[in-house]
């Protein structure tokens, strides 16, 4: 991704340390944090220093690698198991986290008790997982760009950009590729309450790459559907079930309903790591409930009545019947068929 004219990834490994762009600072400040232990990585995932399903999958993979590097030989297996449990507990909805953590964990434990080899394998496995994720996102963007016609007005929700992945993005990978092809496009950016990932992060990414866009309140989308000013909706996903139901940032379901009512195609863009073949349907996905202060405060300032309770589900479920298609690096498939095709 381009930030101030320099190419970055959201997460990367360098000289035995994990580095990541601090997404809590953007767009007002740009900073990079470094991590040397799996506990620090777990805290960064919980605090949303890194967020977005593929990005936290890569962060979790590197977290296991750090655990392998730090563990004494005599406690290696226990240390790795504890790291795995701690990292998996950080955020329950996105399946990429489990896929990234387990990929490195299972690759590493095969080589115990050859501890030097196991440590080397852990780092290589994490790097391999991150690279595969990055390439998957690039390829799905190229595939999905065929859906975007010149002059299209696109609605997206939350941040499904390079910051939410290792690089390129999911929904924004499609948009980036269409822009690179010279297509004249415009993006409506849902602000995405309560953490404003759209207003802060998606808008930042689009501005950095010169893609025309405007931020709208979450509740304004219906107005632009009504005016027939939205040609296509593209979102990311945090988990895709066997039957094609998806979990994504709260508010996605509403956009899918609006799209169906107004006969606007609704697409989901996701790498293969976001598919959960053990999850039959949307009702089986655990939904993370976050702290009510995310709704009531922003940057320490009260936004709501302090004495009132607030309910803060971080994700909702969009059924496959509302999804026109799922964009993957292998092709674009009907939602109910996608898990069998990728």
N, C-alpha and C positions, 0 to 999 in steps of 0.2 A: 504494500500500500504506500501511497505518496503522502508524506507529512512534511510540510514546509520544504518540498522539493527533494526530500531524501526518502529512499525506500526502506521500509520497516516491515517486520512481522509483528504479530501481537505477542507471541511467546517464542523464545529461542534459548538454546543452551550454548554457553560460552565459558571456556576455562573452568569447568566443573561447577558452574553456577547457572541457575535458571534466571532468565531475565524476561520481564514483561512490561508492556506499556501500562501505566497506571490509569485505568479507565475511569476511576472516580474523579480524576482531576480534569479530564477533558470536558468541554473544549477550551476551558479558561486557562489551563496550564498544561504543558506537556512534560511528563516525567517518566523515567524508567526505574523500576524497582528490581533488586536482585535478591535471590533466595538461595540458601545453602542447606536447608533441611526440609523434610516433608511436612513438618508441623507448620513452618512458615508458609508453604504452598497451600496447605489446607486452610489456613487463616485467610490467605489472599482470595481463595475461591469463595469462602463464606462471606467475606466483606465486599465481594464483587470488584476487587482490583482487576481481576480477569473474569469475564462473563461471556455467555454465548456457548451453546452446546459443544461445537467442535473445539473451541479455544480451551474450555475447561477439560475436555477430553485430553488434549495435548498437555495441559498443565498437570493433570493427574498422572499421565504417563511419565513426565519428567519428575514428578514427585516421588514415584517409586524408584526411579533411577538415583535420585538423591539419597533415598533411604538405603539403597544398596551400597552407595559410595561411603556413607557415614557409619554403617553398622559394623561393630566388631565381629570377628569370625564366629566366636562362641555364641553369639545371639542373633546370627544372621537371619535364620528362618523366622524366628519370633519377631524380630525387628521389622522384617518385610511384611509379615502378616498384620502387625499392628498398624503399619503405614497404610496398607491396603484398606483396612477397616476405617481408619481415620479419614482418609481421602474420600472413600465412598459415602461417608456420612455427611459430607459437607452440603451437597445439594441433591435431592432425591429424584427430581423429575427428568433431567436430561440423561439419556442413556449413553451418550458419548463419553461421559465421565467414567462409567463402569467399563466401557469398551477399552478406553485408553489405559486405565489402571490395570485391568486384568490382562491386557495384551503384554505389558511389560512384566507384570508379576509372574505370569505363567511361563514366559520366555526365560526368566531369570532363575526360578527355583529348579529348573531342570539341571542346572550345572552345579548345584550344591553337592559335595563340599569343595569343589574347585572354586574357592572364593574369588581369586583374582579374575578368573574367566567369567564368573557370574556377574561381577561388577562391570566388566567390559561389555558383556551382553546386555545388561540393563540399560546402559547409556545408548548403545547402538539400537536397541529395540525401541526406545523412546524416540530417538531421532528418526527411525524408520516410520513409526506411527505418525509422527508429526508431518513428515514429508508426504506420506500417502494421503493424509487429510488435506494438505495444501494442494496437491495435484488433483484430487477429487473435486475440490471446490473450483479450481480453474476450469476443469473439463465440463462440469455441469453448467458453468456460466456460458461456455461456448455453445453447448447443446441448447440451453434455454434461450439464447439470444435470437434464435430463429422465430420465437413467438412474438418478438417485439417488432412492430412495423414502424416505419418512419412516421413521426408525428404523434406517436402514442403518448398518452398521459397515464402514468403508472402510480398506483397507490401501494405503499408498503407500510409495514407495522413493526415497531420495535427496531432493534439494530440487528440486521442479518448481513452485516458487512464484513470487511476484512478484520475488524476489531473483534468480531464474534467468532472468528475462525483463526487458523494459523496465518492465512492470508487469502485474499481475493473475495471471500464472503460466500454467501449462498444466494439469497435474493439479490443482493447488490452485485454479486459476481455476474449474474445475468444482465443487470443494468449496466455495469461497467463494460461488458463486452459489446452490448448494443451501442453504447456511446463511442467506443473505440472504432466501431464499424462506420461511424459517421452518421448514425441515425439521429434525427431530431427528436429528442424525448424530453419529457418533463416529469418530475417525481413529486407526488404529494407525500410528505413525511409526517405520519402520525406522531404526535409528541410522545405518546406512550407513558401515561401515568402508571405508577406513581414515581418512577425513577427517571423518567424523561429520556430513555435510551434513544428514542427517535429524534427528539429535539436537540439533544446534546451530541450523540454519536453518529447517527445516520446523516444528519445535516452536516456535521463536521467532515465526514468522509466525502460526501458529494461536493461540498464546497472546495475541498482540497484538490479534487480532480476536475473541477470546472463543469460539473453536471448540473443543468438547470433544475431547480427544486424550490419548494416552499414548505415551511412547517405549518401544519394545521393542528387544531385541538382534536383530541380523539373523537369528540362528539360532532365535529364538523364534517366527517366523511360522508354521512348521509346526505348532506346538502349538495356535495359535489357529485354523488351518484344521481341525485334527483335532477341536477342540471345536465346530466349526461356528459360530464367532463372527466370521467374515469373510464379508460379503455381496458384496463387489465389490473388485477391485484396479484402481487407476488409477495409471499412471506417466507420466512424460514420455518424450522420446526425444531423442537427439543426432543421429541420422540415420535416415531411412526410405528403404529401397530401392524400386526399381521393383516388385519382387515382394511387398513388404509386410514383409520382414524389417526389424528395427530394431536399432540400437546404442543402448544406454543404460548408465547407471552399473552397474558390476560388482555382481552380485547380482540383477539384474532377471530374468535367465533362470531362476534358481532359483525365483523367485516365480511365474513363468509356468507352470513345471512343476507346482509345488504347486497352483496354481489349477486346472489341467486335471485333475489327479488327484482333487481334491475338488469338481470341477464348479462352480467359482466363476468368474464372468465376469472376464476380464482385458482391460482397455482401455488404450489408449495415447492421450494427448492431446498434440497438436502443432500449431503454426502451419504455414502453407504453406512457410515458409522452411526447414523441417526436412526436406522431401522432396528427395531427390537423384535426379533422373530419369536421371542418367548412370551410376548404380550399380545393376547388375542384381540383385545378391543380397548377403546378409550377409557371405559370405566375401570380398567385394571391399572391405569397409570397413577402413581402416587403424585398428588398435587402439593407442591411446597406452599406452606402458609408462612409469610414473612412478617416481620415486626410491624405493628400498627403505626409506629412513628414514621415509617416511610410514606404513609398517606398524610399524616398530620403535620409533618415538618419537612422542610427542605433547607439544607445547609444551615441547620440550627434555628431556622425561623418558623414560627407557627403558621400553618396554612388552614387550620381547622379549629373548631372548638376543642380546647385542650381536655375538657372533662368528658367528651363523648368517646365511646368505643369506636374502633374502626376495624373492618375486615379486609384482609390483604392477601387473597390468593394470588400467587405469582403467575399462574398459568391457567388456561382453560382448554377444553377439548373441542376440536372441530371434527365432526363426523365425516366419513369419506363421501357421503352423499352430497356434501356441499363443495367438494374439491373437484375442480375440472381435471386436474392432472398433477402428478408429482414429477418434478424435474430432477433427474439424476445424471451422473456422468455416463450412464449406459443408455440413456434415452429418456423420453417423456412418456409416462405410463398413467393409465387410469388408476386412481388411488387404491381401489380394491385389488388390483393386480400387481402393484409396484413391488411389494415385498417378495413376490415370487420371481420378479424379473431382474432385480438388481444384481 
